[in-house]
Amino acid sequence: MSERIRILGVFAILGFVAGVLANVAYHTVLPVLLAVLPQIQAEAILSGFAGAVLTMLVLVLWSYLSGPRKEA
């Protein structure tokens, strides 16, 4: 049971970090994208895209950092 709690804790921390990064990206990257691409005014679409990219990055990092299981 402790392994499940540890995994849930890791995902909670990763989710928190992804949320912080999404907030930073929203306030820094979004104005730049809107200036470069003025025809795109749907900030919900851009925020969703940023969230999806950040989530994928977090999951890829987690999968590489966790490594394969060692069997005893």
N, CA, C and O atoms as a GROMACS GRO file, in nm:
protein
  288
    1MET      N    1   0.082  -0.120   0.000
    1MET     CA    2   0.000   0.000   0.000
    1MET      C    3   0.086   0.126   0.000
    1MET      O    4   0.046   0.227  -0.057
    2SER      N    5   0.202   0.120   0.063
    2SER     CA    6   0.286   0.240   0.069
    2SER      C    7   0.338   0.279  -0.069
    2SER      O    8   0.362   0.397  -0.096
    3GLU      N    9   0.357   0.180  -0.158
    3GLU     CA   10   0.403   0.212  -0.293
    3GLU      C   11   0.296   0.290  -0.368
    3GLU      O   12   0.327   0.382  -0.444
    4ARG      N   13   0.170   0.254  -0.348
    4ARG     CA   14   0.061   0.329  -0.412
    4ARG      C   15   0.055   0.472  -0.361
    4ARG      O   16   0.036   0.565  -0.438
    5ILE      N   17   0.071   0.488  -0.232
    5ILE     CA   18   0.069   0.623  -0.175
    5ILE      C   19   0.186   0.704  -0.228
    5ILE      O   20   0.172   0.823  -0.257
    6ARG      N   21   0.301   0.641  -0.241
    6ARG     CA   22   0.419   0.711  -0.295
    6ARG      C   23   0.394   0.754  -0.440
    6ARG      O   24   0.427   0.866  -0.477
    7ILE      N   25   0.338   0.665  -0.520
    7ILE     CA   26   0.309   0.698  -0.660
    7ILE      C   27   0.206   0.810  -0.668
    7ILE      O   28   0.221   0.903  -0.749
    8LEU      N   29   0.102   0.803  -0.586
    8LEU     CA   30   0.003   0.911  -0.584
    8LEU      C   31   0.066   1.043  -0.542
    8LEU      O   32   0.034   1.148  -0.597
    9GLY      N   33   0.155   1.038  -0.446
    9GLY     CA   34   0.225   1.159  -0.402
    9GLY      C   35   0.312   1.218  -0.512
    9GLY      O   36   0.317   1.340  -0.530
   10VAL      N   37   0.380   1.130  -0.584
   10VAL     CA   38   0.464   1.178  -0.695
   10VAL      C   39   0.377   1.245  -0.801
   10VAL      O   40   0.413   1.352  -0.852
   11PHE      N   41   0.264   1.184  -0.834
   11PHE     CA   42   0.176   1.245  -0.933
   11PHE      C   43   0.115   1.375  -0.881
   11PHE      O   44   0.092   1.468  -0.959
   12ALA      N   45   0.088   1.383  -0.753
   12ALA     CA   46   0.038   1.508  -0.696
   12ALA      C   47   0.142   1.618  -0.709
   12ALA      O   48   0.109   1.731  -0.745
   13ILE      N   49   0.266   1.585  -0.679
   13ILE     CA   50   0.373   1.684  -0.692
   13ILE      C   51   0.393   1.724  -0.839
   13ILE      O   52   0.408   1.842  -0.870
   14LEU      N   53   0.391   1.625  -0.929
   14LEU     CA   54   0.404   1.655  -1.072
   14LEU      C   55   0.288   1.741  -1.121
   14LEU      O   56   0.309   1.831  -1.203
   15GLY      N   57   0.168   1.714  -1.073
   15GLY     CA   58   0.053   1.795  -1.110
   15GLY      C   59   0.066   1.938  -1.061
   15GLY      O   60   0.031   2.032  -1.131
   16PHE      N   61   0.118   1.953  -0.939
   16PHE     CA   62   0.140   2.088  -0.885
   16PHE      C   63   0.242   2.164  -0.969
   16PHE      O   64   0.222   2.280  -1.003
   17VAL      N   65   0.352   2.096  -1.002
   17VAL     CA   66   0.456   2.160  -1.084
   17VAL      C   67   0.401   2.194  -1.223
   17VAL      O   68   0.430   2.302  -1.276
   18ALA      N   69   0.322   2.105  -1.281
   18ALA     CA   70   0.262   2.132  -1.412
   18ALA      C   71   0.168   2.252  -1.404
   18ALA      O   72   0.163   2.333  -1.497
   19GLY      N   73   0.094   2.264  -1.295
   19GLY     CA   74   0.006   2.380  -1.278
   19GLY      C   75   0.082   2.510  -1.266
   19GLY      O   76   0.043   2.611  -1.324
   20VAL      N   77   0.191   2.508  -1.192
   20VAL     CA   78   0.275   2.628  -1.178
   20VAL      C   79   0.334   2.666  -1.314
   20VAL      O   80   0.333   2.782  -1.352
   21LEU      N   81   0.386   2.566  -1.386
   21LEU     CA   82   0.443   2.593  -1.518
   21LEU      C   83   0.337   2.642  -1.616
   21LEU      O   84   0.365   2.729  -1.699
   22ALA      N   85   0.216   2.590  -1.608
   22ALA     CA   86   0.108   2.636  -1.696
   22ALA      C   87   0.073   2.781  -1.665
   22ALA      O   88   0.046   2.858  -1.757
   23ASN      N   89   0.074   2.818  -1.538
   23ASN     CA   90   0.046   2.957  -1.500
   23ASN      C   91   0.156   3.050  -1.552
   23ASN      O   92   0.126   3.156  -1.607
   24VAL      N   93   0.281   3.009  -1.535
   24VAL     CA   94   0.393   3.090  -1.586
   24VAL      C   95   0.385   3.102  -1.738
   24VAL      O   96   0.402   3.210  -1.794
   25ALA      N   97   0.358   2.990  -1.804
   25ALA     CA   98   0.347   2.992  -1.950
   25ALA      C   99   0.231   3.082  -1.994
   25ALA      O  100   0.242   3.154  -2.093
   26TYR      N  101   0.121   3.077  -1.920
   26TYR     CA  102   0.005   3.159  -1.955
   26TYR      C  103   0.038   3.307  -1.949
   26TYR      O  104  -0.004   3.385  -2.035
   27HIS      N  105   0.114   3.347  -1.848
   27HIS     CA  106   0.143   3.489  -1.831
   27HIS      C  107   0.263   3.537  -1.911
   27HIS      O  108   0.277   3.658  -1.932
   28THR      N  109   0.350   3.448  -1.957
   28THR     CA  110   0.468   3.493  -2.032
   28THR      C  111   0.461   3.456  -2.180
   28THR      O  112   0.490   3.539  -2.266
   29VAL      N  113   0.423   3.333  -2.210
   29VAL     CA  114   0.425   3.286  -2.349
   29VAL      C  115   0.301   3.332  -2.425
   29VAL      O  116   0.311   3.366  -2.543
   30LEU      N  117   0.186   3.332  -2.360
   30LEU     CA  118   0.061   3.367  -2.429
   30LEU      C  119   0.064   3.507  -2.490
   30LEU      O  120   0.023   3.522  -2.605
   31PRO      N  121   0.110   3.611  -2.418
   31PRO     CA  122   0.116   3.743  -2.483
   31PRO      C  123   0.207   3.746  -2.605
   31PRO      O  124   0.178   3.815  -2.703
   32VAL      N  125   0.317   3.671  -2.600
   32VAL     CA  126   0.407   3.666  -2.715
   32VAL      C  127   0.338   3.597  -2.832
   32VAL      O  128   0.347   3.644  -2.945
   33LEU      N  129   0.271   3.485  -2.806
   33LEU     CA  130   0.200   3.415  -2.913
   33LEU      C  131   0.088   3.501  -2.973
   33LEU      O  132   0.068   3.501  -3.094
   34LEU      N  133   0.017   3.574  -2.888
   34LEU     CA  134  -0.090   3.658  -2.940
   34LEU      C  135  -0.035   3.776  -3.021
   34LEU      O  136  -0.100   3.822  -3.115
   35ALA      N  137   0.085   3.824  -2.986
   35ALA     CA  138   0.147   3.931  -3.064
   35ALA      C  139   0.197   3.879  -3.198
   35ALA      O  140   0.186   3.947  -3.300
   36VAL      N  141   0.252   3.758  -3.198
   36VAL     CA  142   0.304   3.700  -3.321
   36VAL      C  143   0.192   3.651  -3.411
   36VAL      O  144   0.198   3.666  -3.533
   37LEU      N  145   0.090   3.594  -3.351
   37LEU     CA  146  -0.024   3.541  -3.426
   37LEU      C  147  -0.152   3.616  -3.387
   37LEU      O  148  -0.233   3.562  -3.312
   38PRO      N  149  -0.170   3.737  -3.438
   38PRO     CA  150  -0.285   3.817  -3.393
   38PRO      C  151  -0.420   3.761  -3.435
   38PRO      O  152  -0.522   3.795  -3.375
   39GLN      N  153  -0.424   3.675  -3.536
   39GLN     CA  154  -0.551   3.620  -3.579
   39GLN      C  155  -0.605   3.515  -3.481
   39GLN      O  156  -0.724   3.484  -3.483
   40ILE      N  157  -0.518   3.462  -3.395
   40ILE     CA  158  -0.563   3.363  -3.295
   40ILE      C  159  -0.599   3.439  -3.168
   40ILE      O  160  -0.511   3.486  -3.096
   41GLN      N  161  -0.726   3.450  -3.141
   41GLN     CA  162  -0.772   3.521  -3.023
   41GLN      C  163  -0.836   3.427  -2.922
   41GLN      O  164  -0.887   3.472  -2.819
   42ALA      N  165  -0.836   3.300  -2.949
   42ALA     CA  166  -0.900   3.204  -2.859
   42ALA      C  167  -0.797   3.161  -2.755
   42ALA      O  168  -0.724   3.064  -2.777
   43GLU      N  169  -0.790   3.231  -2.643
   43GLU     CA  170  -0.689   3.198  -2.544
   43GLU      C  171  -0.718   3.065  -2.476
   43GLU      O  172  -0.627   3.004  -2.419
   44ALA      N  173  -0.841   3.018  -2.480
   44ALA     CA  174  -0.872   2.886  -2.423
   44ALA      C  175  -0.802   2.777  -2.502
   44ALA      O  176  -0.753   2.680  -2.444
   45ILE      N  177  -0.797   2.791  -2.635
   45ILE     CA  178  -0.730   2.692  -2.719
   45ILE      C  179  -0.580   2.693  -2.692
   45ILE      O  180  -0.518   2.588  -2.680
   46LEU      N  181  -0.522   2.813  -2.683
   46LEU     CA  182  -0.378   2.823  -2.656
   46LEU      C  183  -0.345   2.771  -2.516
   46LEU      O  184  -0.243   2.704  -2.498
   47SER      N  185  -0.428   2.800  -2.419
   47SER     CA  186  -0.404   2.750  -2.284
   47SER      C  187  -0.416   2.599  -2.279
   47SER      O  188  -0.336   2.533  -2.212
   48GLY      N  189  -0.513   2.544  -2.348
   48GLY     CA  190  -0.528   2.399  -2.354
   48GLY      C  191  -0.408   2.332  -2.419
   48GLY      O  192  -0.361   2.229  -2.373
   49PHE      N  193  -0.360   2.392  -2.527
   49PHE     CA  194  -0.242   2.339  -2.594
   49PHE      C  195  -0.121   2.343  -2.501
   49PHE      O  196  -0.046   2.247  -2.493
   50ALA      N  197  -0.103   2.456  -2.432
   50ALA     CA  198   0.010   2.469  -2.339
   50ALA      C  199   0.000   2.366  -2.227
   50ALA      O  200   0.100   2.306  -2.188
   51GLY      N  201  -0.120   2.346  -2.175
   51GLY     CA  202  -0.139   2.246  -2.070
   51GLY      C  203  -0.110   2.106  -2.118
   51GLY      O  204  -0.050   2.027  -2.045
   52ALA      N  205  -0.151   2.075  -2.239
   52ALA     CA  206  -0.125   1.942  -2.294
   52ALA      C  207   0.025   1.919  -2.314
   52ALA      O  208   0.077   1.812  -2.282
   53VAL      N  209   0.094   2.019  -2.365
   53VAL     CA  210   0.239   2.006  -2.386
   53VAL      C  211   0.311   1.991  -2.253
   53VAL      O  212   0.400   1.907  -2.240
   54LEU      N  213   0.274   2.073  -2.154
   54LEU     CA  214   0.339   2.063  -2.024
   54LEU      C  215   0.312   1.928  -1.958
   54LEU      O  216   0.401   1.871  -1.895
   55THR      N  217   0.191   1.878  -1.970
   55THR     CA  218   0.159   1.748  -1.912
   55THR      C  219   0.240   1.638  -1.977
   55THR      O  220   0.290   1.549  -1.909
   56MET      N  221   0.254   1.643  -2.109
   56MET     CA  222   0.334   1.542  -2.178
   56MET      C  223   0.481   1.550  -2.135
   56MET      O  224   0.545   1.447  -2.115
   57LEU      N  225   0.533   1.671  -2.120
   57LEU     CA  226   0.672   1.686  -2.075
   57LEU      C  227   0.691   1.629  -1.935
   57LEU      O  228   0.790   1.561  -1.909
   58VAL      N  229   0.597   1.656  -1.847
   58VAL     CA  230   0.608   1.605  -1.710
   58VAL      C  231   0.602   1.453  -1.710
   58VAL      O  232   0.680   1.388  -1.639
   59LEU      N  233   0.512   1.394  -1.788
   59LEU     CA  234   0.502   1.248  -1.792
   59LEU      C  235   0.625   1.183  -1.855
   59LEU      O  236   0.669   1.077  -1.810
   60VAL      N  237   0.681   1.246  -1.957
   60VAL     CA  238   0.803   1.192  -2.018
   60VAL      C  239   0.918   1.199  -1.918
   60VAL      O  240   0.994   1.103  -1.904
   61LEU      N  241   0.932   1.312  -1.848
   61LEU     CA  242   1.036   1.322  -1.747
   61LEU      C  243   1.018   1.218  -1.638
   61LEU      O  244   1.115   1.155  -1.595
   62TRP      N  245   0.896   1.199  -1.593
   62TRP     CA  246   0.869   1.100  -1.488
   62TRP      C  247   0.904   0.960  -1.536
   62TRP      O  248   0.963   0.881  -1.462
   63SER      N  249   0.869   0.928  -1.660
   63SER     CA  250   0.897   0.793  -1.709
   63SER      C  251   1.047   0.769  -1.722
   63SER      O  252   1.094   0.658  -1.696
   64TYR      N  253   1.122   0.870  -1.763
   64TYR     CA  254   1.266   0.852  -1.774
   64TYR      C  255   1.333   0.849  -1.638
   64TYR      O  256   1.427   0.772  -1.617
   65LEU      N  257   1.287   0.932  -1.545
   65LEU     CA  258   1.350   0.937  -1.414
   65LEU      C  259   1.317   0.815  -1.328
   65LEU      O  260   1.398   0.774  -1.245
   66SER      N  261   1.199   0.756  -1.348
   66SER     CA  262   1.163   0.641  -1.267
   66SER      C  263   1.238   0.516  -1.311
   66SER      O  264   1.266   0.429  -1.228
   67GLY      N  265   1.272   0.504  -1.438
   67GLY     CA  266   1.349   0.392  -1.488
   67GLY      C  267   1.275   0.260  -1.481
   67GLY      O  268   1.164   0.254  -1.428
   68PRO      N  269   1.335   0.156  -1.531
   68PRO     CA  270   1.271   0.024  -1.528
   68PRO      C  271   1.273  -0.034  -1.386
   68PRO      O  272   1.359   0.000  -1.305
   69ARG      N  273   1.177  -0.122  -1.359
   69ARG     CA  274   1.173  -0.188  -1.228
   69ARG      C  275   1.280  -0.294  -1.218
   69ARG      O  276   1.305  -0.368  -1.314
   70LYS      N  277   1.340  -0.301  -1.103
   70LYS     CA  278   1.440  -0.406  -1.079
   70LYS      C  279   1.371  -0.518  -1.006
   70LYS      O  280   1.313  -0.499  -0.899
   71GLU      N  281   1.377  -0.637  -1.063
   71GLU     CA  282   1.312  -0.751  -1.000
   71GLU      C  283   1.410  -0.820  -0.909
   71GLU      O  284   1.528  -0.836  -0.941
   72ALA      N  285   1.361  -0.862  -0.794
   72ALA     CA  286   1.448  -0.925  -0.695
   72ALA      C  287   1.459  -1.074  -0.714
   72ALA      O  288   1.528  -1.141  -0.638
   0.00000   0.00000   0.00000
